[in-house]
Amino acid sequence: MLYLLFSLLLSGSAALPSQDAGPRVVARPCAGGWDRTGPEGKKKRPKNAKEDALKKTAGCVELAFPPLDIQEYLQSYVRNQQWKIGEEHLTEESWSFSRELSKDELLSFTDKNANLRRVNWSGGEALVQISTVQVAEGFARTVIHASFRGYGQNGDQFAQQREYWELESNKNLETSICSVLEAHFKAPN
């Protein structure tokens, strides 16, 4: 009898830490390898593969919420920000849209390119692609990618004038959207 009581006390004290697991984790960084399309094969990929470049400039966060809830919140957030958006395409798991940018916004979201120093920028456009898919352990992975077009006049009178220039993302826009998601979908206190 004493042995039974002693074993119950030991098993009860061992169970206590597992009952108080602390605050529930609702946001986490994406698991390693989220930016790979599949298992690495024996073939070497080209160094300048466009697909690899897209993934390097993407933002990613995993949230313990259904993909549809995440997408609906993002759409609500963008509308509340009163961004000038166009060319929208929606599905349950993805959303793409274009966003008009001022000159300052364009410069804050893109990498500085030495070849384009002479361009007098007037503004730009971001094409934003957001996809959310269910992953393991009840989390949904949201990947945000933005590509940019800059509009302006080249100050070099001998250079070819263009309608727009493709610019590289510095991940500021993608990171800011991930931060908004993490702040909104936080663990209840």
C-alpha positions, 0 to 999 in steps of 0.5 A: 500500500505504501509502495502504491502511494509512493508511486502515485506521488512520484508519477503525479509530481512528474506530470506537473511540469507537462501540465504547465507548458507555458504560453502557447506558441502561435507564431514561429519562423519558417522551418529550415528549407521552406524556400526549397521546391523539393529535395536537392538533386545531383544536378547543380542549379544555375547560379542566377536561377530566377526561382532561387532569386525569388525565394531569397527575397521572400518573407516567411512566417508560420502561424497556428491559425487556419490559412483562410483566417490569415488571408482574410486578415491580410486583405482587411489590413491592406484595405485599412492601410488604404494602399492604392491596389489593383490587379487583384487575384484571390484564391483560398490560399493565395492573394496577389495584387499590385500596389502603387508606390511613391518615390520614397516608398519605392526607394525604401523597399528596393536595393540601391543599384549603382547603375541606376543612380542617375534615374530621377524616380517619380514612383513605382509599383510593387507586385505582391504575392502572398500564399498560405498553406497548412503545414505540420503541427497545426501551423500555416506557412505564409510566404510573401514575395514582392517584385518592383518596377520603378518609374522615372527619367534617366538623367543620362541623356545618352542612355536609353530611356525606359518605361520602367526599371525592374528593381530588387527587393531589400525585403523591407516590405515582406518583413513588415507584412510578416511583422504585422501578422505576428503582431495580430496573431499573438498568443492570448495573455 
